[in-house]
Each structure stands twice: as structure tokens, then as C-alpha cells.
Amino acid sequence: MNISSLQSTDFDEMLAHSSRIILYFHGNSGNRGVKYRVDFVKTLATQYDAHVFTFDYRGFGDSTGWPISEEDTTTDAFAVLNWVESVLCKHGNGLSYLGCGNSIGGRTSNQCHKDKKLPFLYFYGHSLGSAVGVALAHKLKDSVPGNTTHSLTYLLTHSLIYLLLSGIITGLILDSPFTNFPDAALVHPVGAIFRIFPWVKSQINTSLMFRYPTIDRIHQLDTNIMFVHGTADKKVPITFSEQLYRKIMVNAYNSNKKQYNVVFSPSIGN
């Protein structure tokens, strides 16, 4: 296949007819074009026969703007998922994670096909991206109809994806995740000086705008979760994954979810 001859619509067709879709949320350094990320995305695509879609949060790479809050990165991730949904509907003969029998966005039941198999949908988040992935999954869970935060009219007009149930996510893969952003900042090598002065540590815990409280969200998600973490990771210690894993285990006993804890060899870092 000559890639240079393909049009954007060709890639949309490939996405709509994939067996698996992986949304990849990258970490806080660099952008989607960094070589090791490009190589990793290619590996995911080939090894798992998946269509891997990655992007840059606002302020990263060639994305305009600047993230001034956690909500900004979550909104960016949400926009990507919304775009994937629109491609599925347009190029997949009415395929939709929303299901059939509605006329939202101009789609009617005869445009949706319940007998067609939707691609398996995975969120893969690395480091900061793991927090974004969990935040998005949590947002979807909290934004289904019946949530009293917004009216149903608002939910219908704001975006189609607000009607997604958390169950449409096949799996959540967390690579080097952390419990929350303040804790991650304190254990990071550049945060060593802050650990020396207790009052500075207290200020960090209370003043950071970015919280990403994954530890408070993860046990509420009803999806398969895989942890990937290197024991030699000095930037984001494996103890974070262990804490998150313990947090969800109690909830796992009362559901049909499957959680996996995957530990790489000591030679693997962040």
C-alpha cells in the first residue's frame, strides 16, 4: 500500500472498519511526534491489530492554546473520542457506541445497525496520560443521562459522547500511573528539594491547580484495567500502581471486572 497516495477519508474508512481502536494519551514531555512514541504506537498497531489514534493536548506539539486546568486536558481527550464517534457513524454505515433507536445529531434508528460489531475500544495512558484516560472514563461515567449536574437538553446538545455508558470501554491500560499529581510531583527527581522542607510540601499539596486524583476515581470505573509499570521507574515509582491496584481490588470482588497487575523487569524505567 502506498501511504503517500492515501487521502484522509481513506484513513477514516480504516478507522471505522477496525477490529480494535486504541486511544493513546501520552505523557507530559514532548509531543506525539517524538520518535519513541511513534515507534511505540506502531508496535501497538501491529502487535494488536489495532487502529491507534494519538494526539497532543493543547499547548503540546502543534496544538494551540495552553492547559490551565485538569479539565482542559480532559476536554481535549473528550474531543478526540467525539471525533472517533463521528467517523464511525459516517464511514461505518451508522456504527455508533451510543447504540440505536435515537435521532441525536440527525441519526435515526435505520442509520444504526445493531447487528454490526463495534470495534473494541481501549484507552492507553502513559504517565500523565494515564490520569487523563482515567479522568475521561470517569467523566463519561458521571455524565450519562440522569446526572443532575446538567439538564438532558444540555447533554444532548453539548456532545453526543455525554450519552456514552462507561461499559463501552473494553479496557483501560495504565502505563506508569500515579495516584494524584501532587504526590507525583513530590517523588519526581526534580521535586527532591521540596521534600526537604515540610512547609513547601504542604504548599504544593494545597496550591497545585492540576490534581488528577486517579486514586479517588479508579475504583468507580466499571471496565477492565491493566497496570504496566517498571520496577526501576525513578520518576513515577511502582508503588503508585500498587496503591491503585489495592484501591480497586475491593470493588473488583463485587463485579465482573478483571484487573491485571503487570510488572516489568527491574531494568525497565519510565
C-alpha positions as CSV (number, residue, x, y, z in Angstrom):
1,M,0.0,0.0,0.0
2,N,1.4,3.4,-1.0
3,I,0.7,5.6,2.1
4,S,1.5,8.8,0.2
5,S,-1.4,8.2,-2.2
6,L,-4.0,7.8,0.6
7,Q,-6.5,10.6,1.4
8,S,-7.8,11.5,4.8
9,T,-11.0,9.7,4.0
10,D,-9.1,6.5,3.4
11,F,-7.8,6.6,7.0
12,D,-11.3,7.3,8.2
13,E,-12.5,4.2,6.5
14,M,-9.7,2.2,8.1
15,L,-10.7,3.5,11.5
16,A,-14.3,2.8,11.0
17,H,-13.7,-0.8,10.0
18,S,-11.0,-1.6,12.6
19,S,-11.5,-4.5,15.0
20,R,-9.8,-2.6,17.8
21,I,-9.3,1.1,18.4
22,I,-6.8,2.4,20.9
23,L,-6.8,6.0,22.1
24,Y,-3.3,6.7,23.2
25,F,-2.8,9.5,25.8
26,H,0.9,10.5,26.0
27,G,2.9,11.7,29.0
28,N,3.9,15.3,30.0
29,S,7.1,15.6,28.0
30,G,7.5,16.1,24.3
31,N,4.6,15.5,21.9
32,R,3.0,12.8,19.7
33,G,5.8,13.1,17.2
34,V,8.7,12.0,19.5
35,K,10.4,9.0,17.9
36,Y,10.0,6.6,20.7
37,R,6.3,7.4,20.9
38,V,5.9,6.9,17.1
39,D,7.7,3.6,17.4
40,F,5.5,2.5,20.3
41,V,2.3,3.5,18.5
42,K,3.4,1.4,15.5
43,T,4.1,-1.5,17.8
44,L,0.7,-1.3,19.4
45,A,-0.9,-1.2,16.0
46,T,0.9,-4.1,14.6
47,Q,1.1,-6.4,17.6
48,Y,-2.6,-6.0,18.5
49,D,-4.1,-5.4,15.0
50,A,-5.5,-2.1,16.2
51,H,-6.0,1.4,14.8
52,V,-4.1,3.5,17.3
53,F,-5.1,7.2,17.5
54,T,-2.9,9.7,19.4
55,F,-3.0,13.4,19.7
56,D,-1.4,16.4,21.5
57,Y,-3.1,18.2,24.4
58,R,-3.5,21.9,23.9
59,G,-0.1,23.6,24.3
60,F,1.8,20.4,23.2
61,G,3.2,19.9,19.7
62,D,1.3,21.8,17.2
63,S,-1.9,22.1,19.2
64,T,-2.8,25.7,20.0
65,G,-3.7,27.1,23.4
66,W,-2.3,26.1,26.8
67,P,-3.7,23.8,29.5
68,I,-4.5,25.9,32.6
69,S,-6.5,23.2,34.4
70,E,-7.0,19.5,34.5
71,E,-10.4,20.0,32.8
72,D,-8.6,21.3,29.7
73,T,-6.7,18.1,29.0
74,T,-9.8,16.0,29.8
75,T,-11.8,18.2,27.4
76,D,-9.2,17.6,24.7
77,A,-9.3,13.9,25.2
78,F,-13.1,14.1,25.1
79,A,-13.0,15.9,21.7
80,V,-10.9,13.2,20.2
81,L,-13.3,10.5,21.4
82,N,-16.1,12.6,20.0
83,W,-14.3,12.7,16.6
84,V,-13.8,8.9,16.6
85,E,-17.6,8.5,17.2
86,S,-18.4,10.8,14.3
87,V,-16.0,8.8,12.0
88,L,-17.7,5.6,13.0
89,C,-21.1,7.0,12.3
90,K,-20.1,8.4,8.9
91,H,-17.9,5.8,7.5
92,G,-19.0,2.7,9.4
93,N,-22.6,2.7,8.0
94,G,-24.1,4.1,11.1
95,L,-21.9,2.3,13.7
96,S,-22.1,4.0,17.0
97,Y,-21.1,3.4,20.6
98,L,-24.3,5.2,21.5
99,G,-26.5,2.4,20.3
100,C,-29.6,2.6,18.1
101,G,-33.1,4.0,18.4
102,N,-32.2,7.7,18.8
103,S,-32.2,10.7,16.5
104,I,-29.4,12.6,18.2
105,G,-27.3,14.5,15.8
106,G,-29.6,13.7,12.9
107,R,-29.1,9.9,13.2
108,T,-32.2,7.7,13.2
109,S,-32.6,4.1,14.1
110,N,-32.5,3.0,10.4
111,Q,-29.0,4.5,10.2
112,C,-27.7,2.4,13.0
113,H,-27.1,-1.3,12.7
114,K,-27.2,-3.3,15.9
115,D,-26.0,-6.4,14.1
116,K,-22.8,-4.8,13.2
117,K,-19.9,-5.3,15.6
118,L,-18.3,-2.2,17.0
119,P,-14.6,-2.0,17.3
120,F,-13.2,-2.9,20.8
121,L,-12.3,0.5,22.4
122,Y,-9.2,0.8,24.6
123,F,-7.7,3.8,26.4
124,Y,-3.9,3.6,26.8
125,G,-2.4,6.2,29.0
126,H,1.3,6.7,29.8
127,S,2.3,8.6,33.0
128,L,0.3,11.9,32.8
129,G,-1.8,10.3,30.0
130,S,-2.9,7.6,32.5
131,A,-4.5,10.3,34.6
132,V,-6.1,11.8,31.5
133,G,-7.5,8.5,30.5
134,V,-9.0,7.8,33.9
135,A,-10.4,11.3,34.1
136,L,-12.1,10.8,30.7
137,A,-13.5,7.4,31.7
138,H,-14.8,8.9,34.9
139,K,-16.3,11.9,33.1
140,L,-18.2,9.6,30.8
141,K,-19.4,7.6,33.8
142,D,-20.6,10.7,35.6
143,S,-22.2,12.3,32.5
144,V,-24.8,9.8,31.5
145,P,-28.5,10.8,31.4
146,G,-29.9,11.1,34.9
147,N,-26.9,13.1,36.2
148,T,-28.4,16.1,37.8
149,T,-25.4,18.3,37.2
150,H,-26.8,19.2,33.7
151,S,-30.2,19.0,32.1
152,L,-30.8,16.4,29.5
153,T,-31.2,19.1,26.9
154,Y,-27.7,20.3,27.7
155,L,-26.2,16.8,27.5
156,L,-27.8,16.2,24.1
157,T,-26.7,19.4,22.6
158,H,-23.3,19.7,24.2
159,S,-21.9,16.5,22.7
160,L,-23.0,13.0,21.6
161,I,-20.4,11.3,23.8
162,Y,-22.0,12.5,27.0
163,L,-24.5,9.7,26.4
164,L,-21.9,7.1,26.5
165,L,-22.1,4.5,29.2
166,S,-18.8,3.5,30.8
167,G,-19.3,0.0,29.7
168,I,-18.4,0.7,26.1
169,I,-14.7,1.0,27.0
170,T,-13.3,-2.5,26.6
171,G,-10.2,-1.8,28.6
172,L,-8.1,0.8,30.3
173,I,-4.3,0.3,30.1
174,L,-2.4,2.4,32.6
175,D,1.4,2.7,32.0
176,S,3.3,4.2,34.9
177,P,0.3,5.8,36.5
178,F,0.3,7.9,39.7
179,T,-2.2,8.3,42.5
180,N,-2.5,12.0,42.1
181,F,-0.5,14.9,40.7
182,P,0.8,16.5,44.0
183,D,2.2,13.1,45.1
184,A,3.8,12.5,41.7
185,A,5.4,16.0,41.8
186,L,6.9,15.3,45.2
187,V,8.5,12.0,44.3
188,H,9.8,13.1,40.9
189,P,13.6,13.7,40.9
190,V,13.1,17.5,40.3
191,G,10.9,17.6,43.4
192,A,13.7,16.5,45.8
193,I,14.2,20.0,47.2
194,F,10.5,20.2,48.1
195,R,10.7,17.1,50.2
196,I,13.4,18.7,52.4
197,F,11.1,21.5,53.5
198,P,7.8,20.3,55.0
199,W,6.1,23.7,54.6
200,V,6.9,23.7,50.9
201,K,5.4,20.2,50.6
202,S,2.3,21.4,52.3
203,Q,2.0,24.4,49.8
204,I,2.4,22.1,46.9
205,N,-0.4,19.8,48.1
206,T,-2.8,22.7,48.6
207,S,-1.9,25.1,45.7
208,L,-1.4,22.9,42.6
209,M,-4.2,23.6,40.1
210,F,-3.7,20.2,38.5
211,R,-4.9,17.4,40.9
212,Y,-5.7,14.4,38.7
213,P,-7.0,12.4,41.7
214,T,-6.8,9.0,40.0
215,I,-6.8,7.3,43.4
216,D,-10.3,8.7,44.1
217,R,-11.7,7.7,40.7
218,I,-10.3,4.4,39.6
219,H,-12.3,2.2,41.8
220,Q,-15.5,3.7,40.4
221,L,-14.8,2.6,36.9
222,D,-16.6,-0.4,35.5
223,T,-14.1,-1.6,32.9
224,N,-11.1,-4.0,32.6
225,I,-8.0,-2.4,33.9
226,M,-4.4,-3.3,33.2
227,F,-1.4,-1.8,35.0
228,V,2.0,-1.7,33.3
229,H,4.9,-0.4,35.5
230,G,8.6,-0.8,35.6
231,T,10.2,-1.6,39.0
232,A,13.1,0.7,38.1
233,D,11.0,3.7,37.4
234,K,12.5,6.6,39.4
235,K,10.2,9.3,38.0
236,V,6.9,7.6,38.8
237,P,7.6,4.8,41.4
238,I,5.8,1.4,41.0
239,T,4.3,2.0,44.5
240,F,1.8,4.2,42.8
241,S,0.5,1.3,40.7
242,E,0.4,-0.9,43.8
243,Q,-1.7,1.7,45.6
244,L,-4.1,2.0,42.7
245,Y,-4.3,-1.8,42.3
246,R,-5.2,-2.2,46.0
247,K,-7.8,0.5,45.7
248,I,-9.8,-1.3,43.1
249,M,-9.5,-4.8,44.4
250,V,-12.3,-4.4,47.0
251,N,-14.6,-3.2,44.2
252,A,-13.5,-5.9,41.9
253,Y,-14.8,-8.7,44.2
254,N,-18.3,-7.3,43.8
255,S,-18.3,-7.1,40.0
256,N,-17.4,-9.0,36.8
257,K,-14.4,-6.8,36.1
258,K,-11.0,-8.2,35.5
259,Q,-7.9,-6.3,36.8
260,Y,-4.4,-7.2,35.9
261,N,-1.2,-6.1,37.6
262,V,1.8,-6.4,35.2
263,V,5.3,-5.8,36.5
264,F,8.2,-5.4,34.1
265,S,11.8,-6.4,34.9
266,P,14.0,-4.2,37.1
267,S,15.8,-2.8,34.0
268,I,12.6,-1.0,32.9
269,G,12.2,2.6,33.9
270,N,9.6,5.2,32.9
